[in-house]
Amino acid sequence: MIQKFQYLISEVSTLHLNTLFILALVLFGGTLGGRLFQKLRIPQVVGYILIGVFLGQTGLKIIDLNMIETLQPFNQFALGLIGFMIGGELKKSILKKYGRQFFTILLFEGLMAFIGVTVVIGVIGSLLLQDTTLGWSVALMLGAIASATAPAATTDVLWEYKARGPLTTTIFGIVALDDALAIILFAIASNLATHILGMAHQSVLWAIFHPMYEIGGAIVIGGLSGLILVGILKHYDQKDKVLVFLIGMVLFVLGLSITLNVSMLLAAMILGAVVVNGIPHTSRRIFELTEDFAPPIFILFFVLIGAKLNVQSLNRLLLILIFLYVTGRTFGKMVGAYLGARLSSSHPSVRRYLPLCLFSQAGVAVGLSMVAAHIFPENLGNIIVAVVVASTFVVQLIGPPCVKLAIEKSGEIGRNVSEEDLIRKVQVDELMDTNYPVIQDSTPLKDILHIFSESPYTQYPVVDREGKLSGVINISSIKNSIMLEDSGSFLLGVDIKENFEHQIQDKVSLYEAKGYMDRYFLGFIPVVDSQSVIRGCFDRRMYKKFVSTRLLELSRDGDDSE
């Protein structure tokens, strides 16, 4: 039986599977894996990556390197969306309040990771490779790459658990700025390494100019594109048009950045920052649209990260270098984050838990390793790529659970709650008015008029003898009855009621109730029990009061913690 299964897998692995089939497999598999890990109280991103491992080079080999290369534009698009959403967290008020803190922590955690990896691999790697020149060149390149922190896996956990507070704010700030620091350190390190190896083709001036070009170009592209997008979005409020312009501009920024060889992730972040500060009052809805659109792209991104890993290609030397890299980087990030937070007088939760939140690395680190592979001799380039890709897999697995632990310990989980989140968790019977006046079919007109004069509502449900809805009486019904002056004294509720077929169960969520009322343009709706007997009524004023009060309370809680 086992042999038959292995034969079947080998046959499937050699089939020419088309891109659409692979996309479907990745999305379904990634979703199931993410859901499984969520139930195990592990961030879903870990499930995405492990599904990628199962389908990729280490597992069934259904996703081969050619397919990964074919799907590379989706990866770039995912990074662009992530960068845009991170930029949306960089509001002027936050930068003004935390700017000094962000830069201090950034310098310490980035430089300490650079120093930690460079020293550890420089010393031990030179002994392993039996070549001091080669050992320190590898160490410098890996040290520079180690300074990068992947925003994707880290921020995915923050969004998944609705985190809000000083720690969450700091994490967003650090991962947004980390890309620029990594580019600068990489340019300096590559220049030093080429000089050490005696193969320097670039001047010191180039080493200074190139990172300035990459960063400055990204700022210009993201900034100008952001201003254009803000101008467009000020004239449109339909969801479909807003989403089209938004995705189109993100793709434009990514494409232009790749063409001009500048940091596309940084450009996307600048685009998001310009939008959130350019139209602050409507930007929340724009970023919520992006959140609704992005999940399939994110799943694809993380599954492909796992698919790239090939354990079989790792030899003893590479395993040792991977261990040294992960250890040196982890130690450097943790010590640097703690020292930076302490020196910048950060919130206590930032000092305690930020060191757990900066382990992940992915797109930028792998991209820089690929650049290194083109710059340096084949043996050196292959070592750098293998170490970075393998260690990326390791830290992508340990990083998200550590971020979850940190925001859990700091008490920031569940604070970034939207209106939709609130109304999904509340049932209608928790808010309905059980004292809402109900008119009987047999109620005389004079008593009905008394109810209207004494109560603040403009329409009332009418019930039959069993207490079930039989219609409504509103202002229009009263006007019509008054016109019948001669027979007015004989009119009952059954005579003047209007047909009304809408009602909701008392155990449905507020989200379902609002959706029903929106669909039929209702201002109020009777609430019934399982026997269809009216228990009370619910209207939009109750809804608005509840939502505004709860959001204000959560906002105050978040502000107090900061």
C-alpha positions in Angstrom: 0.0 0.0 0.0 2.8 2.4 0.9 4.7 1.6 -2.3 1.5 2.3 -4.3 1.1 5.7 -2.5 4.7 6.6 -3.2 4.4 5.7 -6.9 1.2 7.8 -7.2 3.0 10.8 -5.6 5.9 10.4 -7.9 3.6 10.3 -10.9 1.6 13.4 -9.8 4.9 15.2 -9.1 6.0 14.7 -12.7 2.7 15.9 -14.3 2.7 19.3 -16.0 0.2 21.1 -13.7 -1.1 24.4 -15.0 -0.8 27.6 -13.1 -4.5 27.9 -12.3 -4.6 24.4 -10.8 -1.6 25.3 -8.6 -3.2 28.5 -7.5 -6.4 26.7 -6.5 -4.3 24.0 -4.6 -2.3 26.7 -2.8 -5.3 28.7 -1.8 -7.4 25.8 -0.6 -4.5 24.1 1.1 -3.2 27.3 2.7 -6.6 28.2 4.0 -7.1 24.7 5.6 -3.7 24.8 7.1 -4.1 28.3 8.5 -7.5 27.3 10.0 -6.1 24.2 11.6 -3.3 26.1 13.2 -5.7 28.8 14.4 -7.7 26.1 16.2 -4.4 25.0 17.8 -3.9 28.6 19.0 -1.0 29.1 16.6 -0.9 32.0 14.2 -2.3 31.0 10.8 0.7 32.1 8.9 2.6 29.1 10.3 0.0 26.9 8.7 0.4 28.6 5.4 4.2 28.1 5.4 4.0 24.4 6.4 1.5 23.7 3.6 4.0 25.2 1.3 6.7 22.9 2.6 4.4 19.9 2.1 3.6 20.9 -1.5 7.1 22.3 -2.4 10.7 21.2 -2.7 10.9 19.4 0.6 7.6 17.6 0.3 5.6 16.4 -2.8 7.4 18.7 -5.2 4.1 19.7 -6.8 5.2 23.3 -6.7 8.6 23.3 -8.5 11.1 26.2 -8.9 9.7 27.1 -12.3 6.3 27.5 -10.9 7.6 29.6 -8.0 9.3 31.8 -10.6 6.1 32.0 -12.6 4.2 33.1 -9.6 6.8 35.7 -8.6 4.5 38.7 -9.6 2.0 37.5 -7.0 4.7 37.6 -4.4 5.6 41.1 -5.4 2.0 42.1 -5.3 1.6 40.7 -1.9 4.6 42.6 -0.6 3.2 45.7 -2.2 -0.2 45.3 -0.4 1.6 44.6 2.9 3.8 47.7 2.5 0.8 49.8 1.6 -1.1 48.7 4.7 1.9 49.2 7.0 2.3 52.7 5.6 -1.3 53.2 6.6 -0.2 52.9 10.2 2.2 55.8 9.9 -0.1 58.6 10.8 1.4 62.1 11.4 0.3 62.0 15.0 2.0 58.7 15.6 5.3 59.8 14.0 5.3 63.0 15.9 4.8 61.2 19.2 7.0 58.1 18.6 9.4 59.2 15.9 12.5 59.5 18.1 11.6 56.2 19.8 11.3 54.4 16.4 14.6 55.6 15.1 16.5 54.8 18.3 15.2 51.3 18.5 15.7 50.8 14.7 19.3 51.7 14.9 20.1 49.5 17.9 18.2 46.4 16.8 19.5 46.6 13.2 23.1 47.3 14.1 23.2 44.8 16.9 21.9 42.1 14.5 24.5 43.1 11.9 27.3 43.0 14.5 26.1 39.8 16.1 26.0 37.8 12.9 29.1 39.3 11.4 31.3 38.6 14.5 29.9 35.0 15.1 30.2 33.9 11.4 33.4 35.9 10.8 35.2 34.0 13.6 33.7 30.5 13.4 33.0 30.7 9.6 36.7 31.4 8.9 37.7 28.3 10.8 35.1 26.2 9.0 35.9 27.5 5.6 39.6 27.5 6.3 39.8 30.9 4.6 39.8 34.1 6.6 39.1 36.3 3.6 36.1 34.2 2.4 34.9 33.7 6.0 34.7 37.5 6.8 33.2 38.3 3.4 30.4 35.9 4.0 30.0 37.2 7.5 29.7 40.8 6.3 27.0 40.0 3.8 25.0 37.8 6.1 25.3 40.4 8.9 23.9 43.1 6.6 21.0 40.9 5.5 20.3 39.9 9.1 19.3 43.5 9.9 16.2 43.2 7.8 12.9 42.3 9.5 10.1 40.9 7.4 6.9 42.9 7.8 4.6 40.3 6.3 4.5 37.5 8.9 4.8 40.0 11.8 2.0 42.3 10.8 -0.2 39.4 9.7 -0.3 38.3 13.4 -1.1 41.8 14.5 -4.0 42.0 12.1 -5.2 38.5 12.8 -5.4 39.2 16.6 -6.7 42.8 16.3 -3.8 44.1 18.3 -3.6 47.8 19.4 -1.4 49.6 21.9 2.1 51.0 22.3 3.9 47.6 21.5 1.8 47.2 18.3 2.4 50.8 17.2 6.2 50.4 17.8 6.3 47.1 15.8 4.5 48.8 12.8 7.0 51.7 13.0 10.1 49.5 13.1 9.1 47.1 10.3 8.2 50.1 8.1 11.6 51.7 8.5 13.7 48.5 8.7 13.9 48.1 4.9 15.8 51.3 4.4 18.4 50.5 7.1 18.9 47.0 5.6 19.6 48.5 2.2 22.1 50.9 3.5 24.0 48.3 5.5 24.0 45.9 2.6 25.5 48.5 0.3 28.3 49.2 2.8 28.9 45.6 3.5 29.0 44.5 -0.1 31.5 47.2 -0.9 33.8 46.1 2.0 33.4 42.4 1.1 34.4 43.1 -2.6 37.5 45.0 -1.3 38.4 42.1 1.0 38.2 39.6 -1.8 40.1 41.9 -4.1 37.3 42.1 -6.7 36.1 45.6 -6.1 34.5 47.0 -9.2 32.6 49.8 -7.5 33.9 52.9 -5.9 33.2 54.1 -2.4 31.2 56.8 -4.0 28.9 54.2 -5.6 28.5 52.5 -2.2 27.2 55.7 -0.8 25.1 56.8 -3.8 23.4 53.5 -4.6 21.4 53.1 -1.3 20.5 56.8 -1.4 19.2 56.3 -4.9 17.2 53.2 -3.9 15.6 54.9 -0.8 15.2 58.3 -2.4 13.7 56.9 -5.5 11.2 54.9 -3.5 10.2 57.9 -1.5 9.7 60.0 -4.7 7.7 57.3 -6.5 5.6 56.5 -3.4 5.0 60.1 -2.5 4.0 61.4 -5.9 1.8 58.4 -6.6 0.2 58.9 -3.2 -0.6 62.5 -3.9 -2.2 61.4 -7.2 -4.2 58.7 -5.5 -5.4 61.0 -2.8 -6.6 63.5 -5.5 -8.5 60.7 -7.2 -10.1 59.2 -4.1 -11.4 62.6 -3.0 -13.8 62.5 -5.9 -15.0 58.9 -5.6 -16.7 57.0 -2.8 -18.1 53.9 -4.5 -16.4 50.8 -3.2 -15.8 49.2 -6.6 -14.2 52.3 -8.1 -12.1 53.0 -5.0 -10.8 49.5 -5.0 -9.9 49.6 -8.7 -8.0 52.9 -8.4 -6.3 51.6 -5.2 -5.1 48.3 -6.6 -4.1 50.0 -9.9 -1.9 52.5 -8.1 -0.3 49.8 -5.9 0.6 47.9 -9.1 1.9 51.0 -10.8 4.1 51.8 -7.9 5.5 48.3 -7.7 6.1 48.1 -11.5 7.8 51.5 -11.7 10.0 50.6 -8.6 11.1 47.4 -10.2 11.8 49.1 -13.5 13.9 51.8 -11.9 15.6 49.4 -9.4 14.4 51.1 -6.2 12.9 49.5 -3.1 9.3 48.6 -4.1 8.4 47.7 -0.5 9.5 51.1 0.8 7.7 52.8 -2.1 4.4 51.0 -1.2 4.8 52.0 2.4 5.2 55.7 1.4 2.1 55.4 -0.8 0.1 54.1 2.2 1.5 56.8 4.5 0.6 59.6 2.0 -3.0 58.2 1.7 -3.6 57.9 5.4 -2.4 61.4 6.1 -3.8 63.0 2.9 -7.4 61.9 3.5 -7.5 61.0 7.2 -11.3 61.0 7.5 -12.0 58.4 4.8 -8.7 56.5 4.8 -10.0 53.9 7.3 -12.6 52.7 4.9 -9.9 52.5 2.1 -7.6 50.3 4.2 -10.6 48.1 5.3 -11.3 47.5 1.6 -7.6 46.4 1.1 -7.9 44.1 4.1 -11.0 42.5 2.6 -9.3 42.0 -0.8 -5.8 40.9 0.4 -6.2 37.5 2.2 -5.9 35.2 -1.0 -2.8 37.1 -2.1 -1.2 36.8 1.4 -1.9 33.1 1.6 -0.2 32.6 -1.8 2.8 34.6 -0.6 3.4 32.5 2.6 2.7 29.2 0.9 5.4 29.9 -1.7 7.9 30.9 1.1 7.5 27.3 2.4 7.6 25.8 -1.1 11.1 27.2 -1.7 12.8 25.3 1.1 14.8 22.3 0.0 16.1 20.5 3.1 17.9 17.9 0.9 20.3 20.5 -0.4 21.6 21.4 3.1 25.0 19.9 4.0 26.8 19.9 7.4 28.6 23.2 6.7 25.5 25.0 5.7 23.6 23.7 8.7 26.3 25.1 11.0 26.2 28.5 9.3 22.4 28.5 9.5 22.6 27.8 13.2 25.2 30.6 13.7 23.2 33.0 11.6 19.9 32.4 13.4 21.6 32.5 16.8 23.6 35.7 16.1 20.6 37.5 14.5 18.2 36.5 17.3 20.6 37.6 20.0 21.4 40.9 18.2 17.7 41.7 17.6 16.7 41.0 21.2 19.6 42.9 22.8 19.3 45.8 20.4 15.6 46.1 20.7 15.8 46.1 24.5 18.6 48.7 24.6 16.9 50.9 22.1 13.6 50.8 23.9 15.3 51.6 27.2 17.4 54.5 25.9 14.4 56.0 24.2 12.3 55.7 27.4 9.7 53.6 25.7 6.6 52.2 27.3 7.3 49.3 29.7 5.5 46.8 27.5 7.8 47.8 24.6 10.9 47.2 26.6 9.7 43.8 27.9 8.1 42.3 24.8 9.5 44.1 21.6 12.6 41.7 21.7 10.2 38.9 20.9 8.7 40.6 17.8 11.5 41.1 15.3 12.6 37.5 14.4 10.8 37.1 11.0 12.6 37.8 7.7 11.5 37.1 4.2 11.2 39.1 1.0 13.9 41.8 1.6 16.4 39.4 3.1 16.0 36.8 0.3 16.1 39.6 -2.3 19.3 40.9 -0.9 20.8 37.4 -0.9 20.0 37.1 -4.6 21.7 40.4 -5.3 24.8 39.1 -3.4 24.7 35.9 -5.5 25.1 38.1 -8.7 27.9 40.3 -7.2 30.1 37.6 -5.7 31.7 34.4 -7.0 29.4 31.4 -7.4 30.6 29.5 -4.3 30.2 32.5 -2.1 26.9 33.5 -3.6 25.4 30.0 -3.2 26.4 29.9 0.5 24.7 33.3 1.2 21.5 32.3 -0.6 21.3 28.9 1.0 21.8 30.2 4.5 19.3 33.1 4.1 16.6 31.0 2.5 16.9 28.2 5.0 17.1 30.5 8.0 14.1 32.5 6.6 12.0 29.3 6.9 13.2 28.8 10.5 12.5 32.3 11.7 9.2 32.5 9.8 8.1 29.5 11.9 9.3 30.8 15.3 8.6 34.5 14.7 4.7 34.6 14.5 4.2 32.6 17.7 6.6 34.9 19.5 4.7 38.0 18.3 1.5 36.4 19.5 3.0 35.7 22.9 4.3 39.3 23.1 1.0 41.0 22.3 -0.8 38.5 24.5 1.5 39.3 27.5 1.2 43.0 26.9 -2.6 42.9 26.8 -3.0 44.3 23.3 -4.9 41.5 21.7 -8.5 42.4 20.6 -8.1 46.2 21.1 -8.1 47.2 17.4 -11.8 46.3 16.9 -13.8 47.6 14.0 -17.6 48.3 13.9 -18.1 45.0 12.1 -16.1 43.1 14.8 -18.3 44.5 17.5 -21.6 43.8 15.9 -20.7 40.2 15.1 -20.3 39.4 18.8 -23.5 40.9 20.1 -27.0 39.4 19.9 -30.0 41.5 19.2 -31.7 40.5 22.5 -28.9 42.2 24.4 -29.8 45.6 22.9 -33.5 45.4 22.0 -36.1 47.5 23.9 -38.3 45.0 25.7 -40.6 47.8 26.9 -41.2 49.0 23.3 -45.0 49.6 23.1 -46.9 46.8 21.3 -50.5 47.4 20.0 -53.1 44.7 20.1 -55.4 44.1 17.1 -58.2 45.0 19.5 -56.7 48.3 20.9 -59.1 51.3 20.3 -57.9 54.3 18.3 -58.0 56.6 21.3 -55.5 54.3 23.2 -53.3 54.1 20.1 -53.2 57.9 19.9 -52.2 58.0 23.6 -49.4 55.6 22.9 -48.1 57.8 20.1 -48.3 60.9 22.3 -46.5 59.3 25.3 -43.7 57.3 23.5 -40.8 58.7 21.4 -41.2 56.2 18.5 -42.9 56.8 15.2 -44.1 53.2 14.4 -45.4 50.3 16.6 -45.9 46.6 15.9 -49.4 45.2 16.0 -49.9 41.7 17.4 -52.8 39.2 17.3 -54.2 37.2 20.2 -51.2 34.9 20.3 -48.7 37.8 20.5 -47.5 37.3 16.9 -46.8 40.1 14.5 -49.8 41.0 12.3 -48.7 44.5 11.0 -47.5 47.9 12.1 -49.1 51.3 12.8 -47.1 54.4 11.9 -47.7 58.1 11.5 -49.2 57.5 8.0 -51.8 55.1 9.5 -52.8 57.6 12.1 -53.3 60.3 9.5 -55.6 58.1 7.5 -57.6 57.2 10.5 -58.1 60.8 11.5 -59.7 61.5 8.1 -62.4 59.0 9.1 -63.8 61.3 11.8 -67.3 59.8 11.9 -66.2 56.3 12.5 -63.0 57.1 14.4 -64.4 56.2 17.8 -65.1 52.7 16.5 -61.7 52.0 14.9 -59.4 49.4 16.4 -55.8 48.5 15.8 -56.8 45.8 13.3 -58.6 48.4 11.2 -55.7 50.9 10.7 -52.6 48.6 10.8 -50.5 48.2 7.6 -49.0 45.0 6.4 -45.4 44.4 7.7 -43.7 41.1 7.1 -40.3 41.8 8.5 -39.1 40.4 11.8 -35.9 38.9 13.2 -35.1 36.2 15.8 -33.8 37.4 19.2 -30.7 35.3 19.0 -29.3 36.6 15.7 -26.2 38.8 15.8 -26.3 42.5 15.5 -24.4 42.1 12.2 -27.2 39.9 10.7 -29.9 42.3 12.0 -28.2 45.3 10.5 -27.7 43.5 7.2 -31.4 42.6 7.1 -32.4 46.2 7.9 -30.1 47.6 5.2 -31.3 45.2 2.6 -35.0 46.2 3.1 -34.3 49.8 4.1 -35.9 49.5 7.5 -35.6 51.9 10.4 -37.0 49.5 13.0 -37.8 45.8 13.2 -39.8 43.7 15.7 -37.8 41.0 17.5 -39.4 37.6 18.1 -38.6 34.4 20.0 -38.4 30.9 18.6 -42.3 30.7 18.7 -42.6 34.0 16.7 -44.0 35.8 19.7 -42.8 39.4 19.9 -40.3 40.1 22.7 -39.4 43.7 21.8 -38.2 45.9 19.0 -34.9 47.2 17.7 -34.1 50.3 15.7 -31.2 52.1 14.2 -30.9 54.6 17.1 -30.1 51.7 19.5 -27.5 50.4 17.0 -25.8 53.7 16.6 -25.7 54.4 20.3 -24.2 51.0 21.1 -21.5 51.2 18.4 -20.4 54.7 19.1 -20.2 54.1 22.8 -18.2 50.8 22.5 -15.8 52.2 20.0 -15.2 55.3 22.2 -14.5 53.1 25.2 -12.0 50.9 23.3 -10.3 54.0 21.9 -9.9 55.4 25.4 -8.6 52.1 26.7 -6.0 52.1 23.9 -5.0 55.7 24.5 -4.7 55.1 28.2 -2.4 52.2 27.7 -0.1 54.3 25.5 
